[in-house]
């Protein structure tokens, strides 16, 4: 029987993501995913590549509203 397994790799937030949260997903290229899950792979090399080859796309601006945090 196979049990579904997953993991979420995170990194320190970069750019405007840091205004929302202190962490963000670390996205691996398709070819790096296979290397990542290999028992004898080199995770530090894969992570270094993922951190240095990041592509940022323009996202919708996030503006905080004065009423966003309502306390009761």
PyMOL Python script that loads the backbone (N, CA, C, O; Angstrom):
from pymol import cmd

cmd.read_pdbstr("""\
ATOM      1  N   UNK A   1       0.840  -1.176   0.000  1.00  0.00           N
ATOM      2  CA  UNK A   1       0.000   0.000   0.000  1.00  0.00           C
ATOM      3  C   UNK A   1       0.889   1.244   0.000  1.00  0.00           C
ATOM      4  O   UNK A   1       1.829   1.341   0.789  1.00  0.00           O
ATOM      5  N   UNK A   2       0.593   2.175  -0.870  1.00  0.00           N
ATOM      6  CA  UNK A   2       1.349   3.415  -0.917  1.00  0.00           C
ATOM      7  C   UNK A   2       0.639   4.481  -0.097  1.00  0.00           C
ATOM      8  O   UNK A   2      -0.585   4.611  -0.137  1.00  0.00           O
ATOM      9  N   UNK A   3       1.422   5.226   0.635  1.00  0.00           N
ATOM     10  CA  UNK A   3       0.888   6.321   1.443  1.00  0.00           C
ATOM     11  C   UNK A   3       1.325   7.629   0.788  1.00  0.00           C
ATOM     12  O   UNK A   3       2.516   7.830   0.547  1.00  0.00           O
ATOM     13  N   UNK A   4       0.369   8.527   0.495  1.00  0.00           N
ATOM     14  CA  UNK A   4       0.771   9.808  -0.109  1.00  0.00           C
ATOM     15  C   UNK A   4       1.669  10.594   0.849  1.00  0.00           C
ATOM     16  O   UNK A   4       1.399  10.680   2.047  1.00  0.00           O
ATOM     17  N   UNK A   5       2.729  11.159   0.300  1.00  0.00           N
ATOM     18  CA  UNK A   5       3.690  11.914   1.092  1.00  0.00           C
ATOM     19  C   UNK A   5       3.995  13.205   0.346  1.00  0.00           C
ATOM     20  O   UNK A   5       4.054  13.224  -0.883  1.00  0.00           O
ATOM     21  N   UNK A   6       4.185  14.274   1.093  1.00  0.00           N
ATOM     22  CA  UNK A   6       4.585  15.534   0.471  1.00  0.00           C
ATOM     23  C   UNK A   6       5.411  16.330   1.460  1.00  0.00           C
ATOM     24  O   UNK A   6       5.411  16.057   2.661  1.00  0.00           O
ATOM     25  N   UNK A   7       6.102  17.301   0.942  1.00  0.00           N
ATOM     26  CA  UNK A   7       6.821  18.232   1.804  1.00  0.00           C
ATOM     27  C   UNK A   7       6.750  19.609   1.161  1.00  0.00           C
ATOM     28  O   UNK A   7       6.608  19.736  -0.055  1.00  0.00           O
ATOM     29  N   UNK A   8       6.849  20.617   1.980  1.00  0.00           N
ATOM     30  CA  UNK A   8       6.866  21.985   1.491  1.00  0.00           C
ATOM     31  C   UNK A   8       8.199  22.586   1.920  1.00  0.00           C
ATOM     32  O   UNK A   8       8.493  22.697   3.110  1.00  0.00           O
ATOM     33  N   UNK A   9       8.986  22.967   0.946  1.00  0.00           N
ATOM     34  CA  UNK A   9      10.263  23.612   1.223  1.00  0.00           C
ATOM     35  C   UNK A   9      10.000  25.109   1.294  1.00  0.00           C
ATOM     36  O   UNK A   9       9.347  25.669   0.413  1.00  0.00           O
ATOM     37  N   UNK A  10      10.502  25.752   2.329  1.00  0.00           N
ATOM     38  CA  UNK A  10      10.308  27.190   2.450  1.00  0.00           C
ATOM     39  C   UNK A  10      11.644  27.888   2.593  1.00  0.00           C
ATOM     40  O   UNK A  10      12.663  27.272   2.904  1.00  0.00           O
ATOM     41  N   UNK A  11      11.612  29.177   2.361  1.00  0.00           N
ATOM     42  CA  UNK A  11      12.787  30.011   2.490  1.00  0.00           C
ATOM     43  C   UNK A  11      12.372  31.328   3.109  1.00  0.00           C
ATOM     44  O   UNK A  11      11.181  31.595   3.269  1.00  0.00           O
ATOM     45  N   UNK A  12      13.343  32.152   3.457  1.00  0.00           N
ATOM     46  CA  UNK A  12      13.047  33.480   3.959  1.00  0.00           C
ATOM     47  C   UNK A  12      12.314  34.249   2.865  1.00  0.00           C
ATOM     48  O   UNK A  12      12.667  34.153   1.689  1.00  0.00           O
ATOM     49  N   UNK A  13      11.301  35.006   3.252  1.00  0.00           N
ATOM     50  CA  UNK A  13      10.509  35.758   2.281  1.00  0.00           C
ATOM     51  C   UNK A  13      11.379  36.777   1.555  1.00  0.00           C
ATOM     52  O   UNK A  13      12.252  37.407   2.151  1.00  0.00           O
ATOM     53  N   UNK A  14      11.127  36.926   0.264  1.00  0.00           N
ATOM     54  CA  UNK A  14      11.862  37.888  -0.557  1.00  0.00           C
ATOM     55  C   UNK A  14      10.887  38.906  -1.137  1.00  0.00           C
ATOM     56  O   UNK A  14       9.716  38.605  -1.367  1.00  0.00           O
ATOM     57  N   UNK A  15      11.386  40.103  -1.367  1.00  0.00           N
ATOM     58  CA  UNK A  15      10.577  41.132  -2.003  1.00  0.00           C
ATOM     59  C   UNK A  15       9.356  41.503  -1.185  1.00  0.00           C
ATOM     60  O   UNK A  15       9.403  41.528   0.045  1.00  0.00           O
ATOM     61  N   UNK A  16       8.273  41.789  -1.870  1.00  0.00           N
ATOM     62  CA  UNK A  16       7.051  42.234  -1.196  1.00  0.00           C
ATOM     63  C   UNK A  16       6.350  41.125  -0.428  1.00  0.00           C
ATOM     64  O   UNK A  16       5.448  41.406   0.361  1.00  0.00           O
ATOM     65  N   UNK A  17       6.737  39.877  -0.637  1.00  0.00           N
ATOM     66  CA  UNK A  17       6.150  38.775   0.128  1.00  0.00           C
ATOM     67  C   UNK A  17       6.425  38.985   1.612  1.00  0.00           C
ATOM     68  O   UNK A  17       5.613  38.602   2.454  1.00  0.00           O
ATOM     69  N   UNK A  18       7.558  39.588   1.934  1.00  0.00           N
ATOM     70  CA  UNK A  18       7.923  39.846   3.318  1.00  0.00           C
ATOM     71  C   UNK A  18       6.945  40.752   4.048  1.00  0.00           C
ATOM     72  O   UNK A  18       6.896  40.744   5.278  1.00  0.00           O
ATOM     73  N   UNK A  19       6.164  41.534   3.309  1.00  0.00           N
ATOM     74  CA  UNK A  19       5.134  42.372   3.932  1.00  0.00           C
ATOM     75  C   UNK A  19       3.962  41.532   4.445  1.00  0.00           C
ATOM     76  O   UNK A  19       3.208  41.971   5.313  1.00  0.00           O
ATOM     77  N   UNK A  20       3.820  40.330   3.906  1.00  0.00           N
ATOM     78  CA  UNK A  20       2.686  39.468   4.253  1.00  0.00           C
ATOM     79  C   UNK A  20       3.089  38.378   5.234  1.00  0.00           C
ATOM     80  O   UNK A  20       2.352  38.073   6.171  1.00  0.00           O
ATOM     81  N   UNK A  21       4.272  37.788   5.014  1.00  0.00           N
ATOM     82  CA  UNK A  21       4.710  36.656   5.833  1.00  0.00           C
ATOM     83  C   UNK A  21       6.233  36.601   5.823  1.00  0.00           C
ATOM     84  O   UNK A  21       6.864  37.127   4.907  1.00  0.00           O
ATOM     85  N   UNK A  22       6.830  35.969   6.831  1.00  0.00           N
ATOM     86  CA  UNK A  22       8.290  35.903   6.891  1.00  0.00           C
ATOM     87  C   UNK A  22       8.878  34.732   6.115  1.00  0.00           C
ATOM     88  O   UNK A  22      10.097  34.653   5.956  1.00  0.00           O
ATOM     89  N   UNK A  23       8.034  33.816   5.625  1.00  0.00           N
ATOM     90  CA  UNK A  23       8.486  32.664   4.847  1.00  0.00           C
ATOM     91  C   UNK A  23       7.734  32.624   3.525  1.00  0.00           C
ATOM     92  O   UNK A  23       6.655  33.203   3.396  1.00  0.00           O
ATOM     93  N   UNK A  24       8.311  31.939   2.547  1.00  0.00           N
ATOM     94  CA  UNK A  24       7.653  31.720   1.259  1.00  0.00           C
ATOM     95  C   UNK A  24       8.125  30.384   0.700  1.00  0.00           C
ATOM     96  O   UNK A  24       9.174  29.881   1.104  1.00  0.00           O
ATOM     97  N   UNK A  25       7.356  29.797  -0.232  1.00  0.00           N
ATOM     98  CA  UNK A  25       7.767  28.507  -0.794  1.00  0.00           C
ATOM     99  C   UNK A  25       9.066  28.619  -1.584  1.00  0.00           C
ATOM    100  O   UNK A  25       9.335  29.636  -2.223  1.00  0.00           O
ATOM    101  N   UNK A  26       9.850  27.578  -1.531  1.00  0.00           N
ATOM    102  CA  UNK A  26      11.040  27.447  -2.371  1.00  0.00           C
ATOM    103  C   UNK A  26      10.625  26.561  -3.532  1.00  0.00           C
ATOM    104  O   UNK A  26      10.296  25.391  -3.335  1.00  0.00           O
ATOM    105  N   UNK A  27      10.638  27.099  -4.718  1.00  0.00           N
ATOM    106  CA  UNK A  27      10.143  26.368  -5.890  1.00  0.00           C
ATOM    107  C   UNK A  27      11.322  25.776  -6.648  1.00  0.00           C
ATOM    108  O   UNK A  27      12.253  26.487  -7.029  1.00  0.00           O
ATOM    109  N   UNK A  28      11.270  24.467  -6.861  1.00  0.00           N
ATOM    110  CA  UNK A  28      12.326  23.757  -7.587  1.00  0.00           C
ATOM    111  C   UNK A  28      11.927  23.589  -9.042  1.00  0.00           C
ATOM    112  O   UNK A  28      10.745  23.445  -9.354  1.00  0.00           O
ATOM    113  N   UNK A  29      12.923  23.607  -9.945  1.00  0.00           N
ATOM    114  CA  UNK A  29      12.678  23.258 -11.341  1.00  0.00           C
ATOM    115  C   UNK A  29      12.306  21.781 -11.413  1.00  0.00           C
ATOM    116  O   UNK A  29      12.640  21.005 -10.517  1.00  0.00           O
ATOM    117  N   UNK A  30      11.607  21.394 -12.491  1.00  0.00           N
ATOM    118  CA  UNK A  30      11.183  19.996 -12.638  1.00  0.00           C
ATOM    119  C   UNK A  30      12.358  19.031 -12.544  1.00  0.00           C
ATOM    120  O   UNK A  30      12.254  17.990 -11.895  1.00  0.00           O
ATOM    121  N   UNK A  31      13.470  19.366 -13.182  1.00  0.00           N
ATOM    122  CA  UNK A  31      14.618  18.450 -13.149  1.00  0.00           C
ATOM    123  C   UNK A  31      15.237  18.368 -11.755  1.00  0.00           C
ATOM    124  O   UNK A  31      15.842  17.356 -11.403  1.00  0.00           O
ATOM    125  N   UNK A  32      15.088  19.422 -10.968  1.00  0.00           N
ATOM    126  CA  UNK A  32      15.639  19.410  -9.614  1.00  0.00           C
ATOM    127  C   UNK A  32      14.787  18.587  -8.650  1.00  0.00           C
ATOM    128  O   UNK A  32      15.298  18.087  -7.648  1.00  0.00           O
ATOM    129  N   UNK A  33      13.509  18.445  -8.939  1.00  0.00           N
ATOM    130  CA  UNK A  33      12.636  17.645  -8.066  1.00  0.00           C
ATOM    131  C   UNK A  33      13.120  16.203  -8.033  1.00  0.00           C
ATOM    132  O   UNK A  33      13.207  15.601  -6.963  1.00  0.00           O
ATOM    133  N   UNK A  34      13.433  15.650  -9.189  1.00  0.00           N
ATOM    134  CA  UNK A  34      13.934  14.265  -9.232  1.00  0.00           C
ATOM    135  C   UNK A  34      15.238  14.127  -8.452  1.00  0.00           C
ATOM    136  O   UNK A  34      15.447  13.139  -7.747  1.00  0.00           O
ATOM    137  N   UNK A  35      16.109  15.121  -8.582  1.00  0.00           N
ATOM    138  CA  UNK A  35      17.378  15.098  -7.850  1.00  0.00           C
ATOM    139  C   UNK A  35      17.132  15.234  -6.348  1.00  0.00           C
ATOM    140  O   UNK A  35      17.823  14.607  -5.545  1.00  0.00           O
ATOM    141  N   UNK A  36      16.149  16.052  -5.971  1.00  0.00           N
ATOM    142  CA  UNK A  36      15.843  16.300  -4.560  1.00  0.00           C
ATOM    143  C   UNK A  36      15.408  15.017  -3.847  1.00  0.00           C
ATOM    144  O   UNK A  36      15.798  14.776  -2.705  1.00  0.00           O
ATOM    145  N   UNK A  37      14.600  14.197  -4.522  1.00  0.00           N
ATOM    146  CA  UNK A  37      14.054  13.012  -3.849  1.00  0.00           C
ATOM    147  C   UNK A  37      14.973  11.793  -3.958  1.00  0.00           C
ATOM    148  O   UNK A  37      14.692  10.761  -3.349  1.00  0.00           O
ATOM    149  N   UNK A  38      16.060  11.893  -4.719  1.00  0.00           N
ATOM    150  CA  UNK A  38      17.021  10.788  -4.789  1.00  0.00           C
ATOM    151  C   UNK A  38      17.701  10.606  -3.444  1.00  0.00           C
ATOM    152  O   UNK A  38      18.130  11.594  -2.848  1.00  0.00           O
ATOM    153  N   UNK A  39      17.815   9.388  -2.945  1.00  0.00           N
ATOM    154  CA  UNK A  39      18.459   9.163  -1.642  1.00  0.00           C
ATOM    155  C   UNK A  39      19.894   9.675  -1.578  1.00  0.00           C
ATOM    156  O   UNK A  39      20.344  10.109  -0.517  1.00  0.00           O
ATOM    157  N   UNK A  40      20.620   9.632  -2.696  1.00  0.00           N
ATOM    158  CA  UNK A  40      22.018  10.063  -2.676  1.00  0.00           C
ATOM    159  C   UNK A  40      22.214  11.411  -3.371  1.00  0.00           C
ATOM    160  O   UNK A  40      23.331  11.750  -3.761  1.00  0.00           O
ATOM    161  N   UNK A  41      21.132  12.182  -3.527  1.00  0.00           N
ATOM    162  CA  UNK A  41      21.234  13.502  -4.142  1.00  0.00           C
ATOM    163  C   UNK A  41      21.940  14.492  -3.219  1.00  0.00           C
ATOM    164  O   UNK A  41      22.174  14.195  -2.048  1.00  0.00           O
ATOM    165  N   UNK A  42      22.276  15.664  -3.744  1.00  0.00           N
ATOM    166  CA  UNK A  42      22.955  16.698  -2.968  1.00  0.00           C
ATOM    167  C   UNK A  42      21.974  17.844  -2.714  1.00  0.00           C
ATOM    168  O   UNK A  42      21.893  18.765  -3.527  1.00  0.00           O
ATOM    169  N   UNK A  43      21.227  17.811  -1.602  1.00  0.00           N
ATOM    170  CA  UNK A  43      20.207  18.828  -1.349  1.00  0.00           C
ATOM    171  C   UNK A  43      20.768  20.245  -1.270  1.00  0.00           C
ATOM    172  O   UNK A  43      20.099  21.191  -1.687  1.00  0.00           O
ATOM    173  N   UNK A  44      21.974  20.410  -0.747  1.00  0.00           N
ATOM    174  CA  UNK A  44      22.516  21.770  -0.612  1.00  0.00           C
ATOM    175  C   UNK A  44      22.749  22.405  -1.983  1.00  0.00           C
ATOM    176  O   UNK A  44      22.524  23.605  -2.144  1.00  0.00           O
ATOM    177  N   UNK A  45      23.190  21.636  -2.965  1.00  0.00           N
ATOM    178  CA  UNK A  45      23.403  22.166  -4.313  1.00  0.00           C
ATOM    179  C   UNK A  45      22.081  22.532  -4.971  1.00  0.00           C
ATOM    180  O   UNK A  45      21.990  23.541  -5.670  1.00  0.00           O
ATOM    181  N   UNK A  46      21.064  21.721  -4.750  1.00  0.00           N
ATOM    182  CA  UNK A  46      19.753  21.984  -5.344  1.00  0.00           C
ATOM    183  C   UNK A  46      19.141  23.238  -4.742  1.00  0.00           C
ATOM    184  O   UNK A  46      18.601  24.073  -5.467  1.00  0.00           O
ATOM    185  N   UNK A  47      19.219  23.377  -3.435  1.00  0.00           N
ATOM    186  CA  UNK A  47      18.667  24.555  -2.766  1.00  0.00           C
ATOM    187  C   UNK A  47      19.411  25.806  -3.202  1.00  0.00           C
ATOM    188  O   UNK A  47      18.788  26.835  -3.464  1.00  0.00           O
ATOM    189  N   UNK A  48      20.722  25.733  -3.284  1.00  0.00           N
ATOM    190  CA  UNK A  48      21.516  26.895  -3.731  1.00  0.00           C
ATOM    191  C   UNK A  48      21.087  27.327  -5.128  1.00  0.00           C
ATOM    192  O   UNK A  48      20.946  28.521  -5.392  1.00  0.00           O
ATOM    193  N   UNK A  49      20.881  26.374  -6.015  1.00  0.00           N
ATOM    194  CA  UNK A  49      20.433  26.683  -7.377  1.00  0.00           C
ATOM    195  C   UNK A  49      19.062  27.330  -7.354  1.00  0.00           C
ATOM    196  O   UNK A  49      18.824  28.313  -8.057  1.00  0.00           O
ATOM    197  N   UNK A  50      18.153  26.781  -6.545  1.00  0.00           N
ATOM    198  CA  UNK A  50      16.790  27.315  -6.458  1.00  0.00           C
ATOM    199  C   UNK A  50      16.789  28.733  -5.886  1.00  0.00           C
ATOM    200  O   UNK A  50      15.973  29.558  -6.297  1.00  0.00           O
ATOM    201  N   UNK A  51      17.679  29.028  -4.957  1.00  0.00           N
ATOM    202  CA  UNK A  51      17.729  30.357  -4.354  1.00  0.00           C
ATOM    203  C   UNK A  51      18.349  31.398  -5.287  1.00  0.00           C
ATOM    204  O   UNK A  51      17.973  32.569  -5.241  1.00  0.00           O
ATOM    205  N   UNK A  52      19.280  30.987  -6.122  1.00  0.00           N
ATOM    206  CA  UNK A  52      19.963  31.956  -6.984  1.00  0.00           C
ATOM    207  C   UNK A  52      19.302  32.119  -8.344  1.00  0.00           C
ATOM    208  O   UNK A  52      19.529  33.126  -9.014  1.00  0.00           O
ATOM    209  N   UNK A  53      18.494  31.162  -8.767  1.00  0.00           N
ATOM    210  CA  UNK A  53      17.852  31.236 -10.082  1.00  0.00           C
ATOM    211  C   UNK A  53      16.369  31.572  -9.983  1.00  0.00           C
ATOM    212  O   UNK A  53      15.580  31.192 -10.848  1.00  0.00           O
ATOM    213  N   UNK A  54      15.996  32.281  -8.930  1.00  0.00           N
ATOM    214  CA  UNK A  54      14.577  32.613  -8.755  1.00  0.00           C
ATOM    215  C   UNK A  54      14.125  33.611  -9.808  1.00  0.00           C
ATOM    216  O   UNK A  54      14.865  34.521 -10.182  1.00  0.00           O
ATOM    217  N   UNK A  55      12.900  33.426 -10.279  1.00  0.00           N
ATOM    218  CA  UNK A  55      12.293  34.357 -11.223  1.00  0.00           C
ATOM    219  C   UNK A  55      11.114  35.005 -10.519  1.00  0.00           C
ATOM    220  O   UNK A  55      10.208  34.319 -10.046  1.00  0.00           O
ATOM    221  N   UNK A  56      11.132  36.323 -10.453  1.00  0.00           N
ATOM    222  CA  UNK A  56      10.030  37.050  -9.836  1.00  0.00           C
ATOM    223  C   UNK A  56       9.120  37.581 -10.927  1.00  0.00           C
ATOM    224  O   UNK A  56       9.585  38.166 -11.906  1.00  0.00           O
ATOM    225  N   UNK A  57       7.840  37.378 -10.757  1.00  0.00           N
ATOM    226  CA  UNK A  57       6.854  37.920 -11.683  1.00  0.00           C
ATOM    227  C   UNK A  57       6.060  38.995 -10.976  1.00  0.00           C
ATOM    228  O   UNK A  57       5.838  38.925  -9.767  1.00  0.00           O
ATOM    229  N   UNK A  58       5.636  39.983 -11.728  1.00  0.00           N
ATOM    230  CA  UNK A  58       4.840  41.061 -11.165  1.00  0.00           C
ATOM    231  C   UNK A  58       3.522  40.483 -10.655  1.00  0.00           C
ATOM    232  O   UNK A  58       2.823  39.767 -11.372  1.00  0.00           O
ATOM    233  N   UNK A  59       3.205  40.798  -9.435  1.00  0.00           N
ATOM    234  CA  UNK A  59       1.965  40.325  -8.823  1.00  0.00           C
ATOM    235  C   UNK A  59       1.080  41.525  -8.524  1.00  0.00           C
ATOM    236  O   UNK A  59       1.526  42.672  -8.569  1.00  0.00           O
ATOM    237  N   UNK A  60      -0.146  41.249  -8.227  1.00  0.00           N
ATOM    238  CA  UNK A  60      -1.065  42.305  -7.845  1.00  0.00           C
ATOM    239  C   UNK A  60      -0.592  42.889  -6.522  1.00  0.00           C
ATOM    240  O   UNK A  60      -0.261  42.151  -5.594  1.00  0.00           O
ATOM    241  N   UNK A  61      -0.560  44.201  -6.439  1.00  0.00           N
ATOM    242  CA  UNK A  61      -0.137  44.860  -5.206  1.00  0.00           C
ATOM    243  C   UNK A  61      -1.089  44.513  -4.072  1.00  0.00           C
ATOM    244  O   UNK A  61      -2.299  44.419  -4.274  1.00  0.00           O
ATOM    245  N   UNK A  62      -0.551  44.328  -2.904  1.00  0.00           N
ATOM    246  CA  UNK A  62      -1.343  44.038  -1.714  1.00  0.00           C
ATOM    247  C   UNK A  62      -1.304  45.271  -0.830  1.00  0.00           C
ATOM    248  O   UNK A  62      -0.248  45.646  -0.320  1.00  0.00           O
ATOM    249  N   UNK A  63      -2.459  45.900  -0.648  1.00  0.00           N
ATOM    250  CA  UNK A  63      -2.543  47.093   0.187  1.00  0.00           C
ATOM    251  C   UNK A  63      -3.306  46.754   1.457  1.00  0.00           C
ATOM    252  O   UNK A  63      -4.408  46.209   1.407  1.00  0.00           O
ATOM    253  N   UNK A  64      -2.719  47.077   2.571  1.00  0.00           N
ATOM    254  CA  UNK A  64      -3.390  46.812   3.846  1.00  0.00           C
ATOM    255  C   UNK A  64      -4.429  47.877   4.109  1.00  0.00           C
ATOM    256  O   UNK A  64      -4.189  49.069   3.913  1.00  0.00           O
ATOM    257  N   UNK A  65      -5.558  47.440   4.545  1.00  0.00           N
ATOM    258  CA  UNK A  65      -6.647  48.345   4.879  1.00  0.00           C
ATOM    259  C   UNK A  65      -6.561  48.699   6.353  1.00  0.00           C
ATOM    260  O   UNK A  65      -6.172  47.859   7.164  1.00  0.00           O
ATOM    261  N   UNK A  66      -6.918  49.937   6.722  1.00  0.00           N
ATOM    262  CA  UNK A  66      -6.913  50.299   8.156  1.00  0.00           C
ATOM    263  C   UNK A  66      -7.852  49.419   8.974  1.00  0.00           C
ATOM    264  O   UNK A  66      -7.656  49.261  10.179  1.00  0.00           O
ATOM    265  N   UNK A  67      -8.871  48.845   8.335  1.00  0.00           N
ATOM    266  CA  UNK A  67      -9.834  48.007   9.056  1.00  0.00           C
ATOM    267  C   UNK A  67      -9.483  46.520   8.971  1.00  0.00           C
ATOM    268  O   UNK A  67     -10.263  45.668   9.397  1.00  0.00           O
ATOM    269  N   UNK A  68      -8.310  46.213   8.420  1.00  0.00           N
ATOM    270  CA  UNK A  68      -7.946  44.808   8.248  1.00  0.00           C
ATOM    271  C   UNK A  68      -7.829  44.070   9.577  1.00  0.00           C
ATOM    272  O   UNK A  68      -8.211  42.904   9.683  1.00  0.00           O
ATOM    273  N   UNK A  69      -7.310  44.741  10.569  1.00  0.00           N
ATOM    274  CA  UNK A  69      -7.129  44.102  11.864  1.00  0.00           C
ATOM    275  C   UNK A  69      -8.126  44.709  12.843  1.00  0.00           C
ATOM    276  O   UNK A  69      -7.899  45.778  13.409  1.00  0.00           O
ATOM    277  N   UNK A  70      -9.219  44.009  13.024  1.00  0.00           N
ATOM    278  CA  UNK A  70     -10.279  44.494  13.910  1.00  0.00           C
ATOM    279  C   UNK A  70     -10.199  43.705  15.207  1.00  0.00           C
ATOM    280  O   UNK A  70     -10.233  42.474  15.196  1.00  0.00           O
ATOM    281  N   UNK A  71     -10.094  44.406  16.306  1.00  0.00           N
ATOM    282  CA  UNK A  71     -10.059  43.733  17.608  1.00  0.00           C
ATOM    283  C   UNK A  71     -11.400  43.915  18.300  1.00  0.00           C
ATOM    284  O   UNK A  71     -12.063  44.941  18.146  1.00  0.00           O
ATOM    285  N   UNK A  72     -11.777  42.927  19.046  1.00  0.00           N
ATOM    286  CA  UNK A  72     -13.071  42.994  19.767  1.00  0.00           C
ATOM    287  C   UNK A  72     -12.836  42.981  21.236  1.00  0.00           C
ATOM    288  O   UNK A  72     -13.788  43.031  22.014  1.00  0.00           O
TER     289      UNK A  72
END
""", "prot")
cmd.dss("prot")
cmd.show_as("cartoon", "prot")
cmd.util.cbc("prot")
cmd.orient("prot")
